[in-house]
Amino acid sequence: MLKGERVTLRAVERDDLKRLHELERNVELVLLGDGQWQPIPLAAFEKEFEKDLERGEKADFVIEADGVVVGRIALVHSNRRSGSAEFGIGIYDPEYVGKGYGREAISLLLDWAFQIQNYRRIWLKTSSENERAIRCYKAVGFVEEGRPRQQLYSNGRYVDSVLMGMLRSEWEVRRDR
């Protein structure tokens, strides 16, 4: 369990699935991430959880604030040999969006990824429409590395994808300030 001032990150448990499924039905907020959403039955959500457990490839955490699950954060597509992993976050409880909870959760995850798990590089991709998230990623130290044009289809139109990354050396400079 990773604890910050206002958020706690802990492993996703089977008991969390119903709440996460409910949160991830917030179409407006989910579309901001990668521009994709479709209805997923709870049974399929649970089956994906079981597959993830078997594969053991994903470091998947719930984000708790005020004792309530408000979203999730994870390292996915991990390549241990190269020391890199893709990162993703979603805060889908509207009461907790835009209030710094995501920034704190990201900082906790980065500390864990670089200091404890010994990753060298963490990267992400998001929609160019997700301006609030891009500001947050830049504020914690991510750097824009590329912008594939019209890569995502979102809300009836094509938008750019934004690729961002952070190296451990960049994280260390920020941490030592």
C-alpha positions in Angstrom: 0.0 0.0 0.0 1.3 3.4 -1.0 0.1 6.3 1.2 0.1 10.0 0.4 -1.4 12.9 2.2 -4.8 12.5 0.6 -4.7 9.3 -1.4 -3.8 5.7 -0.9 -2.8 3.3 -3.7 -3.4 -0.3 -3.1 -3.8 -3.5 -5.2 -7.1 -3.9 -7.0 -9.1 -6.6 -5.1 -12.1 -8.6 -6.4 -14.3 -6.6 -4.0 -13.3 -3.4 -5.8 -14.6 -4.5 -9.2 -18.2 -3.5 -8.9 -17.2 0.1 -7.8 -14.5 0.3 -10.6 -17.0 -1.0 -13.1 -19.5 1.7 -12.0 -16.9 4.4 -12.2 -15.7 3.4 -15.6 -19.2 3.9 -17.0 -18.7 7.7 -16.8 -18.4 8.0 -20.6 -17.4 11.7 -20.6 -14.4 11.2 -18.4 -13.3 7.9 -20.0 -13.4 9.4 -23.4 -10.8 12.0 -22.4 -8.2 9.3 -21.9 -7.9 7.5 -25.3 -11.2 8.5 -26.9 -12.7 5.0 -26.6 -15.6 3.7 -24.5 -18.0 0.9 -24.9 -20.3 -0.8 -22.4 -18.6 -3.7 -20.7 -20.8 -6.1 -18.6 -19.6 -6.7 -15.1 -19.0 -10.3 -15.8 -16.5 -9.4 -18.6 -14.8 -6.9 -16.3 -14.4 -9.7 -13.7 -13.1 -12.1 -16.3 -10.4 -9.5 -17.4 -9.4 -9.2 -13.8 -8.9 -13.0 -13.6 -6.8 -12.9 -16.8 -4.7 -10.1 -15.4 -4.1 -12.1 -12.2 -3.0 -15.1 -14.2 -0.6 -13.1 -16.4 0.8 -11.1 -13.5 2.1 -8.5 -16.0 0.2 -5.5 -14.7 0.8 -3.4 -11.5 -2.8 -2.3 -11.0 -3.8 -0.1 -8.1 -7.1 1.5 -6.9 -6.9 5.1 -5.9 -8.7 5.7 -2.6 -9.5 9.2 -1.2 -11.6 9.7 2.0 -12.0 6.0 2.2 -13.7 5.8 -1.2 -12.4 4.2 -4.4 -12.3 7.1 -6.9 -10.3 5.6 -9.7 -7.3 3.4 -10.7 -3.7 3.7 -11.8 -1.5 1.1 -13.3 1.7 0.2 -15.0 1.0 -1.8 -18.1 3.0 -3.0 -21.1 6.0 -3.4 -18.8 9.3 -4.4 -20.4 11.6 -5.3 -17.6 14.6 -5.9 -19.8 14.5 -2.3 -21.1 13.3 -1.0 -17.8 10.2 0.8 -19.2 6.5 0.6 -18.7 3.4 2.4 -19.9 1.4 4.2 -17.2 -2.3 4.9 -17.1 -4.6 6.6 -14.7 -8.3 7.3 -14.5 -10.2 9.3 -11.8 -13.8 8.8 -12.8 -15.5 10.0 -9.7 -16.6 13.6 -10.7 -16.3 14.8 -7.0 -12.5 14.1 -7.2 -11.6 15.3 -10.7 -9.4 18.4 -11.0 -8.6 18.7 -7.3 -5.0 17.3 -7.2 -5.9 13.7 -6.3 -4.5 12.5 -9.7 -1.3 14.4 -9.3 -0.7 12.9 -5.9 -1.5 9.4 -7.1 0.9 9.8 -10.1 3.7 11.0 -7.8 3.2 8.0 -5.5 3.3 5.6 -8.4 6.4 7.2 -9.9 8.2 7.0 -6.6 7.3 3.3 -6.4 8.2 2.6 -10.0 11.6 4.4 -10.0 12.8 3.9 -6.4 11.4 0.4 -5.6 10.8 -1.3 -8.9 13.9 0.1 -10.6 12.3 1.2 -13.8 14.3 3.5 -16.1 11.5 5.1 -18.1 7.7 5.5 -17.6 5.6 6.7 -20.5 2.0 7.4 -21.4 -0.3 8.3 -24.2 -3.4 10.4 -24.1 -5.7 12.4 -26.3 -4.7 15.9 -27.3 -8.2 16.9 -26.1 -7.3 15.9 -22.5 -5.8 19.3 -21.7 -6.3 18.9 -17.9 -4.4 15.6 -17.9 -1.6 17.0 -20.1 -1.1 19.9 -17.7 -1.0 17.5 -14.7 1.5 15.2 -16.5 3.8 18.1 -17.2 3.4 19.4 -13.6 4.8 16.1 -12.3 7.6 16.0 -14.8 6.5 14.2 -17.9 7.9 15.5 -21.2 6.0 15.5 -24.5 7.9 13.1 -26.8 5.6 12.9 -29.8 2.2 13.6 -31.2 0.9 11.1 -33.8 -1.5 13.1 -35.8 -5.2 12.1 -36.0 -4.4 8.8 -34.3 -7.5 8.6 -32.1 -11.2 8.8 -33.1 -13.1 10.6 -30.4 -16.6 12.0 -30.3 -17.0 11.9 -34.1 -13.7 13.2 -35.1 -10.0 12.4 -35.3 -7.6 13.9 -32.8 -3.9 13.7 -32.1 -2.5 11.3 -29.6 0.1 12.8 -27.2 3.0 10.6 -26.1 4.8 11.6 -23.0 7.6 10.1 -20.9 9.8 10.5 -17.9 13.3 9.1 -17.3 14.5 8.1 -13.8 17.2 10.8 -14.1 14.5 13.4 -14.6 12.5 12.0 -11.6 15.6 12.1 -9.4 16.2 15.8 -10.3 12.7 16.7 -9.3 12.8 14.6 -6.2 16.0 16.2 -4.9 14.7 19.8 -5.2 
